[in-house]
């Protein structure tokens, strides 16, 4: 592909929903212009009022742009927009880069890239993290997979929407990273549900507890604070993180034991806490020799209390 095919050309954006619309809004002032498409005319109207070009179809959009951002609902919609009868590939010029921002199945980006390759079109998977708040602020994290050349072209288009653009590897790497990142989010949500039940049973106001959690996570970084580049498995004895994580393990096991004890006193079942208690040392890489590794759990309800 031509490495700078997208430079100076309009950017296209398909899918102007809750996240897509504020993302695309950040591109309205980008030199070169913005072309948008959505199946709902009401979604495109505000962009037309602010000077964007509204395409009549994905094919109409693709013939006008060098980079296309795609934020639709699911795998089937991604494939239809890219490779359908009136899709992007029917008109996209060689060197065009299609960026898939939707969270899709792990193998979908590579499959779409294979469909695009005969057209001289490159695909990057670039799911985003940061929600509607990050989209409105132009501070999203882009988790990107693709060739160096395609990512170089896309990066310039992403810049008004991004606080972080992380190139994680070839096509598919961005999606795999997003699935891992969301595991942190939704596993944490399950723990929050359990914490709320425990707080209510103890006569506490969960809303105030939420203020505390948000405040302290801003200070400590939350779960991401322990993701410091260490590989899975036990930390070496001379690893500088080991004493820090051994201290974290001791505190965590003590506090989880206390929470489990309070749950038992209040007759509140805490399966997430019990599993966390069981797996914490292994997750931190400081389990004693022969102790359970996080990947070997076969009794989610178990506890070492």
C-alpha positions, -999 to +999 in steps of 0.1 A: +000+000+000+010+036-003+022+045+032+007+080+032-024+072+011-047+087+038-028+118+045-047+150+036-077+131+023-111+131+040-117+105+068-149+084+067-169+074+097-196+047+096-219+042+126-230+072+146-243+057+177-236+064+214-199+060+210-195+066+173-212+100+172-189+117+198-159+100+182-168+114+148-176+148+162-139+151+172-131+148+135-153+176+122-124+201+124-098+178+110-081+192+079-092+173+048-128+169+059-152+142+072-176+120+054-202+101+075-227+073+070-254+058+092-286+039+083-305+065+105-307+099+088-314+115+121-279+104+132-262+121+102-282+154+103-261+171+130-229+163+111-244+178+079-253+209+098-216+213+109-202+208+074-195+171+071-204+153+039-232+127+043-227+096+021-256+077+007-240+043+014-208+027+025-197+025-011-204+062-016-183+070+015-154+048+005-148+064-029-143+097-011-118+089+017-085+074+026-093+061+060-126+047+072-135+043+109-162+017+115-182+016+147-212-007+142-229-032+165-215-066+158-196-090+135-224-094+110-227-056+106-190-052+102-189-078+074-220-063+057-206-027+057-171-038+045-179-066+020-217-063+012-230-055-022-229-018-015-200-021+009-167-003+013-147-027-008-169-021-038-154+013-043-124+017-019-092+027-037-060+006-032-042+020-001-074+027+018-073+017+055-104+004+072-103+006+110-127-016+128-136+000+162-164-025+171-157-051+197-160-083+176-149-120+178-112-125+180-108-140+145-131-115+127-105-088+119-082-113+101-111-127+082-122-091+071-085-083+062-084-114+040-115-101+021-099-067+017-065-077+006-074-085-031-086-049-033-053-035-021-072-023+011-057-028+045-076-035+077-067-025+112-087-036+142-088-007+166-114-012+194-116+016+219-117+017+256-129+047+277-167+047+270-188+076+261-169+099+285-137+092+267-153+096+233-167+130+242-134+141+257-113+128+228-093+107+253-101+071+242-075+044+243-072+027+208-060-009+210-047-014+175-037-045+154-023-042+119+007-036+097+031-008+106+022+011+074-016+008+079-013+018+116+008+048+106-019+060+082-047+054+107-029+070+137-032+104+121-069+099+118-072+086+153-053+115+169-083+139+175-102+110+192-074+094+213-055+099+245-036+067+238-029+047+206-014+014+215-001-008+185-002-043+199+008-064+169-007-077+137-044-077+126-064-092+154-041-082+183-062-051+191-094-071+194-077-098+216-063-070+238-098-054+241-113-087+252-086-090+279-091-054+290-129-060+293-123-090+314-108-067+340-139-044+337-166-070+339-150-092+365-146-060+386-183-053+381-192-088+395-171-080+425-189-046+429-222-064+429-210-086+457-195-056+476-228-038+474-247-067+488-222-069+517-224-032+523-262-032+524-263-062+548-240-043+570-263-012+570-240+010+548-250+033+520-236+018+488-236+052+471-212+066+496-191+034+493-190+041+455-176+075+461-148+060+481-140+034+454-139+060+427-118+084+447-092+057+457-091+042+423-081+076+409-052+076+434-041+040+430-050+033+394-074+005+404-068-030+390-045-017+363-020-006+389-006-042+392-003-046+354+034-036+352+046-057+323+054-089+343+047-122+325+022-148+338+036-172+364+058-169+394+080-139+398+117-146+402+132-143+436+153-113+425+124-096+407+120-061+421+082-065+421+083-096+442+085-079+477+059-054+466+035-081+454+042-103+485+031-074+506+001-069+484-008-105+487-005-105+525-028-074+528-052-088+502-056-122+518-061-106+552-087-082+539-105-109+519-106-131+549-121-103+569-147-097+542-155-134+540-159-135+577-183-105+577-203-122+549-206-153+570-217-133+600-244-115+579-254-146+558-242-130+526-227-154+500-195-140+485-184-164+457-163-137+439-144-129+472-139-166+478-124-172+444-103-140+447-090-153+480-081-186+464-064-172+433-048-139+445-013-152+453-010-169+419-024-139+401+003-118+417+030-143+409+039-149+445+022-182+453+043-206+474+058-235+455+032-261+447+003-237+454-026-233+430-019-213+398-048-191+386-051-212+355-057-244+374-088-234+393-114-261+393-135-252+423-147-216+420-165-218+453-135-229+472-117-208+498-085-211+519-101-195+549 
